[in-house]
Amino acid sequence: MSQKNKEFSTEIEVRFADIDAYGHVNNAKYFTFLETARTKIFMGNFVDFMKENLLFIVVKAECSFKLPIKLGDDLRVKLWINNIGKTSFDIDYMLENFEGRLYATAKTTMVTYDDLKKTPTLLPEEFIKMVS
């Protein structure tokens, strides 16, 4: 995972509803954690782009599971925006506890989308500056 660009992070609450019959977080919930972190960070940092009908849409998602997350575990999601292209970029994630115990790594590929024109569009230069 590349960590050359600006790091963003947020805490995620592990809920009882996230736990499966094996007593740990169900693998599908990891993607919900990624979505929650991404939404919190984007709403906190990039909401002005969304107000201009610019959307960031997931076109690919992958996750590598390292250790199980259990109810009561502290969870933080760190992310970096990498591989910035003309209309797309990757987000690399680390899911860990507050002491740095790594639960998973993940990546989503995002496309910048003009919601009015209904087509992919160029990444704004201001966005690139904000994440570099």
Secondary structure by P-SEA (a helix, b strand, c coil): cccccbbbbbbbbbccccccccccccccaaaaaaaaaaaaaaaaccaaaaaacbbbbbcbbbbbbcccccccbbbbbbbbbcccccccbbbbbbbbcccccccccbbbbbbbbcccccccccccaaaaaaac
